[in-house]
């Protein structure tokens, strides 16, 4: 019986899904400019977290916020955009 280490250094690393996005990546994920994201953060209440000088957009919270906005548009217009 051969003893193997509990992990292998040569094994490919599994990609780690980010818990939060920096503004550039959050804007890209939403399909908008970074400037528009900053405007919406200020005026539309895009959920974010500030830690020191860093602004982060939590992925799951951002998804929920976007879904809520889509539902609000659907309720207002009778159909989803």
Secondary structure, 3 states (H helix, E strand, C coil): CCCCCCCCCCCCCCCCCCCEEEHHHHHHHHCCCHHHHHHHHHHCCCCCEEECCEEEEEHHHHHHHHHHHHHHHHHHHCCCC
